[in-house]
Amino acid sequence: MPGLRVQLLATCLIDGLFPEVGESVVAVLTRAGVDLTFPPDQTCCGQPAFNAGFWDEARRMARHTIEVFSASPDPVVIPSGSCAHMIRHGYLELFADDPSWLVKARLLAEKTSELSEFLVDRLGRANLGAAAATRVAYHPSCHLLRGLGVDRQPQALLEAVAGLDVHRLEAECCGFGGVFSIDEADISAQMLKRKLAAIEAANVSAVVGCDVSCLMQIEGGLRKQRSAVRCMHLAQLIAGQEPGLR
């Protein structure tokens, strides 16, 4: 679909900690024939505050995000199931009792897509010419799978990568969950322990996912136990980057 223009919402973690993932997202969308804009005033979507129960603070961030991305009619693409879920569902909860902002939130939600969802469902593109002769594990993150119902799209993109052998991990939480990993550190650690054991048993070189939050949690655990396995965002794999969040 040449000539289609989208707005990229990079997310806080990608913009602040993993810019190489953002570069891969741009490379993948450009390869797919999409023109991108990056609204410079974008900040956090408000999900951490929302999940922690600070809804007044979350509303302020949500209003700002709505205003920034409503200035253009172009669709919004987010390389994160978690942040996409926040805009598509969390904003509707935040403004359920505020009719004027609820209308604006719904309009933004309707034009917002997670990256793999956008590529496969909106563009009809799964094969983007990627190749990787290795075996990887795919981690279906919670908000992506259960919140957005996005499952076949990332798998279609992985299956189209020439030479790639994909092992799908069980759909179990990695234990991150934002503030959950802080408030319930012991439970989070046990959940991560199970995830790491499943990864090691899969005999893979890398873990691929669509949310850097989960990948950050998993790679931290892998490094702590001195595993050679590294994590990478799906966009990094398609763009041909080496595994590992730096």
C-alpha positions as CSV (number, residue, x, y, z in Angstrom):
1,M,0.0,0.0,0.0
2,P,2.5,2.6,-1.2
3,G,2.0,6.2,0.0
4,L,0.2,5.3,3.2
5,R,1.4,7.5,6.1
6,V,1.3,6.6,9.7
7,Q,2.1,8.2,13.0
8,L,4.6,6.2,15.1
9,L,4.1,6.0,18.9
10,A,7.4,4.7,19.9
11,T,6.6,4.0,23.6
12,C,8.7,5.1,26.6
13,L,10.8,2.0,26.9
14,I,11.8,2.0,23.3
15,D,12.4,5.7,23.1
16,G,14.3,5.9,26.4
17,L,16.1,2.5,26.7
18,F,16.0,0.6,23.5
19,P,16.3,3.0,20.6
20,E,17.7,0.3,18.3
21,V,14.2,-1.4,18.5
22,G,12.7,1.9,17.3
23,E,15.2,2.0,14.4
24,S,14.1,-1.5,13.4
25,V,10.5,-0.5,13.5
26,V,11.1,2.4,11.2
27,A,13.2,0.1,8.9
28,V,10.4,-2.5,8.7
29,L,7.6,0.0,8.1
30,T,9.7,1.7,5.4
31,R,10.4,-1.6,3.8
32,A,6.6,-2.2,3.7
33,G,6.1,1.0,1.8
34,V,4.9,3.1,4.6
35,D,5.7,6.8,5.2
36,L,6.2,7.6,8.9
37,T,5.8,10.7,11.0
38,F,7.0,10.9,14.6
39,P,5.1,13.5,16.6
40,P,7.8,15.0,18.8
41,D,5.5,15.9,21.7
42,Q,4.6,12.3,22.5
43,T,5.3,11.1,26.0
44,C,4.1,8.2,28.1
45,C,0.6,6.9,27.3
46,G,-0.1,6.7,31.0
47,Q,-0.3,3.0,31.5
48,P,2.1,2.7,34.5
49,A,0.0,5.3,36.4
50,F,-3.2,3.6,35.3
51,N,-2.1,0.1,36.4
52,A,-0.9,1.5,39.7
53,G,-4.3,3.1,40.4
54,F,-3.3,6.7,39.9
55,W,-6.1,7.5,37.5
56,D,-6.0,11.3,37.8
57,E,-2.3,11.3,36.7
58,A,-3.1,8.7,34.0
59,R,-5.9,10.9,32.6
60,R,-3.5,13.9,32.3
61,M,-1.1,11.8,30.2
62,A,-4.0,10.3,28.2
63,R,-5.4,13.7,27.3
64,H,-2.0,14.8,26.2
65,T,-1.5,11.6,24.0
66,I,-5.0,12.1,22.5
67,E,-4.3,15.6,21.6
68,V,-0.8,14.8,20.1
69,F,-2.1,12.0,17.9
70,S,-5.4,13.5,17.0
71,A,-3.7,16.5,15.3
72,S,-3.3,14.3,12.2
73,P,-5.9,11.9,10.7
74,D,-3.2,9.4,10.0
75,P,-3.4,6.0,11.7
76,V,-1.2,5.3,14.7
77,V,1.1,2.3,14.9
78,I,2.6,1.1,18.2
79,P,5.3,-1.6,18.5
80,S,3.9,-2.8,21.8
81,G,0.8,-4.8,22.6
82,S,0.8,-3.3,26.1
83,C,0.7,0.3,25.0
84,A,-1.7,-0.4,22.2
85,H,-4.0,-2.1,24.7
86,M,-3.9,1.0,26.9
87,I,-5.0,3.3,24.2
88,R,-7.6,0.9,22.8
89,H,-9.1,-0.2,26.1
90,G,-7.6,1.7,29.0
91,Y,-8.5,5.1,27.7
92,L,-12.1,4.1,27.4
93,E,-12.2,3.1,31.1
94,L,-10.4,6.4,32.1
95,F,-13.0,8.5,30.3
96,A,-16.1,6.4,30.8
97,D,-17.7,9.3,32.8
98,D,-16.4,12.1,30.6
99,P,-18.5,12.1,27.4
100,S,-16.4,14.7,25.5
101,W,-13.1,13.0,26.1
102,L,-14.6,9.6,25.6
103,V,-15.5,10.5,22.0
104,K,-11.9,11.6,21.4
105,A,-10.5,8.5,23.1
106,R,-12.7,6.2,20.9
107,L,-11.6,8.0,17.7
108,L,-7.9,7.5,18.6
109,A,-8.6,3.9,19.6
110,E,-10.2,3.2,16.3
111,K,-7.2,4.3,14.3
112,T,-4.5,2.7,16.5
113,S,-2.9,-0.7,15.7
114,E,-0.1,-2.8,17.2
115,L,2.8,-3.2,14.7
116,S,2.3,-6.9,13.7
117,E,-1.5,-6.3,13.5
118,F,-0.9,-3.3,11.2
119,L,1.5,-5.1,8.9
120,V,-0.6,-8.3,8.5
121,D,-4.2,-7.0,8.8
122,R,-4.0,-3.5,7.4
123,L,-1.2,-3.9,4.8
124,G,-1.7,-7.6,4.1
125,R,2.1,-8.1,4.4
126,A,3.6,-11.0,6.2
127,N,6.7,-11.7,4.0
128,L,9.0,-8.7,4.2
129,G,12.0,-10.4,2.7
130,A,13.6,-11.4,6.1
131,A,15.9,-14.3,6.5
132,A,17.5,-15.9,9.7
133,A,18.9,-19.4,9.7
134,T,18.4,-20.0,13.4
135,R,15.9,-21.3,16.0
136,V,14.0,-18.9,18.2
137,A,11.3,-19.0,20.8
138,Y,8.2,-16.8,20.4
139,H,6.9,-15.3,23.6
140,P,3.2,-14.3,23.3
141,S,2.9,-11.3,25.7
142,C,-0.3,-11.0,27.9
143,H,-1.7,-7.7,26.7
144,L,-1.0,-8.6,23.1
145,L,-2.6,-12.0,23.2
146,R,-5.4,-11.7,25.8
147,G,-6.0,-7.9,25.7
148,L,-5.9,-7.4,21.9
149,G,-6.5,-10.9,20.6
150,V,-3.3,-10.6,18.4
151,D,-1.8,-14.0,17.9
152,R,-1.8,-15.2,14.3
153,Q,-0.3,-11.9,13.1
154,P,3.2,-12.1,14.8
155,Q,3.2,-15.9,14.0
156,A,2.5,-15.1,10.3
157,L,5.4,-12.7,10.2
158,L,7.7,-15.2,11.9
159,E,6.7,-18.0,9.6
160,A,7.5,-15.8,6.6
161,V,11.2,-15.4,7.7
162,A,13.2,-17.6,5.5
163,G,15.2,-20.3,7.3
164,L,13.7,-19.6,10.7
165,D,12.7,-22.3,13.1
166,V,10.1,-21.1,15.6
167,H,9.2,-22.6,18.9
168,R,6.1,-21.1,20.5
169,L,6.3,-20.8,24.3
170,E,3.3,-21.4,26.4
171,A,1.1,-18.4,26.9
172,E,2.2,-17.8,30.4
173,C,3.1,-14.4,31.9
174,C,6.8,-13.6,32.3
175,G,6.1,-12.0,35.6
176,F,6.8,-8.4,34.6
177,G,3.4,-6.7,34.5
178,G,5.0,-3.2,35.2
179,V,4.4,-2.4,38.9
180,F,3.4,-6.0,39.5
181,S,7.0,-7.0,39.4
182,I,7.7,-4.5,42.2
183,D,4.6,-4.9,44.3
184,E,4.7,-8.7,44.1
185,A,8.4,-9.3,43.6
186,D,8.4,-12.9,45.0
187,I,5.5,-14.0,42.8
188,S,7.1,-12.3,39.8
189,A,10.4,-14.0,40.3
190,Q,8.7,-17.4,40.4
191,M,6.8,-16.7,37.2
192,L,10.1,-15.6,35.5
193,K,11.8,-18.7,36.8
194,R,9.2,-20.9,35.0
195,K,9.6,-18.9,31.8
196,L,13.4,-19.1,31.8
197,A,13.2,-22.9,32.3
198,A,10.9,-23.2,29.3
199,I,13.3,-21.1,27.2
200,E,16.3,-23.2,28.2
201,A,14.5,-26.4,27.4
202,A,13.5,-25.2,23.9
203,N,17.2,-25.1,22.8
204,V,16.9,-21.7,21.0
205,S,19.3,-18.9,20.3
206,A,16.9,-16.1,21.0
207,V,13.5,-15.1,22.3
208,V,11.3,-13.0,20.1
209,G,8.4,-10.9,21.2
210,C,6.3,-7.8,20.5
211,D,6.8,-6.0,23.8
212,V,10.2,-4.8,25.0
213,S,8.8,-4.7,28.6
214,C,8.5,-8.5,28.6
215,L,11.7,-9.0,26.7
216,M,13.6,-6.7,29.2
217,Q,12.3,-8.9,32.1
218,I,13.2,-12.1,30.3
219,E,16.6,-11.0,29.1
220,G,17.5,-9.7,32.6
221,G,16.7,-13.2,34.0
222,L,18.7,-14.9,31.2
223,R,21.8,-12.7,31.8
224,K,21.6,-13.3,35.5
225,Q,21.8,-17.0,35.1
226,R,24.6,-16.5,32.4
227,S,22.6,-17.9,29.6
228,A,23.8,-17.3,26.0
229,V,20.2,-16.8,24.9
230,R,19.2,-13.2,24.1
231,C,15.9,-11.4,23.4
232,M,14.8,-9.3,20.5
233,H,11.7,-7.5,19.3
234,L,10.0,-8.9,16.3
235,A,10.9,-5.8,14.3
236,Q,14.6,-6.4,15.1
237,L,14.4,-9.9,13.6
238,I,12.6,-8.8,10.5
239,A,15.1,-5.9,10.1
240,G,18.0,-8.2,10.4
241,Q,19.4,-6.9,13.7
242,E,21.4,-9.2,16.0
243,P,19.7,-10.5,19.1
244,G,20.1,-8.7,22.4
245,L,18.6,-5.6,24.1
246,R,21.3,-3.1,24.7
